């Protein structure tokens, strides 16, 4: 039975990267059978125009046959951080082309390598994000930045996330909130950040936190009270959300997405 919710139940495919590497088509069939209707991908080969070893048009046929969508993608922009902007732009334009071919709406900057995680690096990052956002928007797509924990690290009273928030243009650079990492490392709650920055948080990553180790865990097994959070949080800017678990699977990745889907549908989907 399909959801009657406002939003499609999404999955960040990084969660099942082992299964996607082994047999992407069969894996996506299983994902769809669990009730996931939408996804965010990772691992695009811009030179060859392939997703999971398939040409973009072929991949689009696969997801269309499953009545499944990809609405965003995480791309390897960090590898271009110190290269001339022209090289980054060349890769970005490949990502725009690929996204159009598969029907994705957003391109997301997902990660920053450790050597750039200082205040100078975050200022450089913000400049790049503004330029990239302008290019992506002109290309007919949305652009967003995804947080981890390192953006919230204190650097003598400053942090990278504040720099990104204040130094990027809210019209050009939207935000994808990883709720786990905000709960893990930020002094502000997801609810506070969304209230303080209306219109910016267009996507969410929804994942739970192990009660003891604070590592990732299956939805409903952890310490984050998503019933309270999702029933009280501002959703006006939200367009897509993706359930994610980066590791620490109780059994394996496919069992984890099955367990998370079951818990989510029973307890949380009514709020979205």
Secondary structure, DSSP 4 states (H G I P E B T S, - for coil): ----SSS--EEEGGGGHHHHHHHHHHHHHHHHHTT--EEEEE-EETTTTEETTEEHHHHHHHHHHTT-EEEEEEE--GGGTTS-HHHHHHHHHHHHHHHHHHT--EEEE----GGG-SHHHHHHHHHHHHHHHHHHHHTT-EEEEE--SGGG--BTTB-HHHHHHHHS-TTT-EEEEEHHHHHHH-SS-HHHHHHHSTTTEEEEEE-EE-TTT--EE-TTSSS--HHHHHHHS--TT--EEEE---S--SS-HHHHHHHHHHHHHHHTGGG-
